[in-house]
Amino acid sequence: MLRQQNFLQISSAEQRLMDRFGALSSGSGSHSPSLVTMRQSLPEINVDIDGCYLSNPLATELFWSHFNSDSQNDPQFITRMFEAYPSQNRDIAQKLASTVGVDPG
């Protein structure tokens, strides 16, 4: 079933996805949800570009070409870690809570 919303026809499934994204965004604090959070919370969407993060792809490629020549560990994992937004504070708090003995809230 399709319904009209702001001149666009969207399905019920699309509306549910929009609602989930809206809830994720409202819980992310002062900026957009991180790429990691979005991939974990909305696995059915494919995010090709993180438009919220300023990055110079040429500088990134140059740095990694030198770094990777000295590294035999999983360079793609490290690249993903540095190139994307850091995890949300809530995600970090949940991982650290038991170690530091606090409620992650």
ABEGO torsion letter per residue (X at the ends): XBBBBGGBBBBAAAAAAAAAAAAAAAAAEABBBBAAAAAAABAABBBABBAABBBBAAAAAAAAAAAAAABABBAAAAAAAAABBBBBAAAAAAAAAAAAGBBAX
